[in-house]
Amino acid sequence: MTDDITIRGLRCRGRHGVLAAESELGQVFVVDASLSLDTAPAAVSDEVVDTVDYGELVRRLAAVVEGEPVHLMETLAVRLAELCLANPRVAAAEVTVHKPQAPVAAIVNDIAVTVRRSRT
C-alpha cells in the first residue's frame, strides 16, 4: 500500500541561477514535494515516529533552498528529492521547484522543474 504526504507552496529565498544577479540578489523559490510511503504504521500507532515528520522535512527543504547556491533548478530539485528519500520510510518522491521571478524575455506566471525519484 502506498500513501502520499504532500507539501505545497513552500516559499524560500534562494540564490540559485546562472546569472550573477541571481546569486547576488536572490529571489523567491517555491517548492512542492509529494512523498510516497506506507502510512499504515502511523495510523495504527498514532505516533509521529512512525511516519515522516513533515514539520522537520519542511525545515530541511528550506535549509537546502536557502543554502549553497546552484546554477540549475534541475540540480536543486534533485537535491531536494534526495533529501526526501533520505528517510527510509519514503519509497518515492516527486519535487517541483518553481521560479516565479525567473529572468526570461517574456511575461510568464511561472517556470518550474519537476523530478521524480524512487528507491527502485
C-alpha positions in Angstrom: 0.0 0.0 0.0 1.3 3.5 -0.9 0.0 6.7 0.5 1.2 10.3 0.0 2.3 13.2 2.2 2.3 16.4 0.2 3.8 19.8 0.9 2.7 22.6 -1.5 3.9 26.1 -1.8 7.0 26.2 0.5 8.3 29.6 -0.2 12.0 30.3 0.4 14.6 32.8 -0.7 17.5 31.3 -2.6 20.4 32.5 -4.7 20.2 29.9 -7.5 20.7 30.7 -11.2 23.2 31.2 -13.9 23.2 35.0 -13.9 25.4 36.9 -11.5 22.5 39.0 -10.3 20.5 35.8 -9.3 23.3 34.7 -7.0 23.9 38.1 -5.6 20.4 39.3 -5.0 18.5 36.1 -4.7 14.8 35.5 -5.4 11.8 33.5 -4.2 11.6 29.8 -5.0 8.5 27.8 -4.3 8.8 24.0 -3.6 6.1 21.3 -3.9 7.0 17.8 -2.6 5.0 14.6 -2.6 6.3 11.6 -0.8 5.0 8.1 -1.3 5.1 5.9 1.7 3.0 3.5 3.8 1.2 5.5 6.4 -0.5 2.4 8.0 2.0 2.1 10.8 1.5 5.7 11.9 -2.3 5.3 11.5 -2.2 2.4 14.0 0.3 3.8 16.5 -0.8 7.5 16.2 2.9 8.4 16.7 4.9 10.8 14.5 7.9 8.5 14.8 6.1 6.0 12.5 5.7 8.4 9.6 7.5 11.4 8.0 7.6 14.4 10.4 6.6 17.0 7.8 7.5 19.9 10.1 11.1 18.7 10.2 11.0 17.9 6.4 9.9 21.5 5.7 12.7 22.9 7.8 15.3 20.7 6.0 13.9 21.5 2.5 14.0 25.2 3.3 17.6 24.9 4.5 18.6 23.4 1.1 16.9 26.2 -0.9 18.3 28.9 1.4 21.7 27.3 1.4 24.5 26.7 -1.1 23.6 28.2 -4.5 23.5 26.1 -7.6 23.1 27.2 -11.2 20.2 25.0 -12.3 16.8 24.3 -10.9 17.3 20.7 -12.0 20.2 20.4 -9.6 18.2 22.0 -6.8 15.2 19.7 -7.5 17.3 16.6 -7.4 19.0 17.6 -4.2 15.5 18.1 -2.6 14.3 14.8 -3.9 17.3 13.0 -2.5 16.7 14.7 0.9 13.2 13.3 0.9 14.5 9.8 0.1 17.0 10.0 2.9 14.1 8.9 5.2 13.9 5.2 4.8 10.1 5.2 5.1 9.8 7.1 1.8 9.6 4.9 -1.3 9.4 7.7 -3.9 9.4 11.5 -4.1 8.2 14.0 -6.6 9.6 17.5 -6.2 8.8 20.6 -8.2 10.9 23.7 -7.9 9.1 26.9 -9.1 11.0 30.0 -10.0 8.2 32.6 -10.5 10.5 35.5 -11.0 12.8 33.8 -13.5 14.7 36.3 -15.6 13.2 35.5 -19.0 12.5 37.7 -22.0 8.7 37.3 -21.7 6.0 37.6 -19.1 5.3 34.2 -17.6 3.4 33.1 -14.5 6.0 30.5 -13.5 8.9 28.4 -14.6 9.2 25.0 -12.9 11.2 21.8 -12.9 9.7 18.6 -11.6 11.8 15.5 -10.8 10.6 12.0 -9.7 12.9 9.7 -7.8 12.3 6.3 -6.2 14.3 3.6 -4.4 13.7 1.1 -7.2 
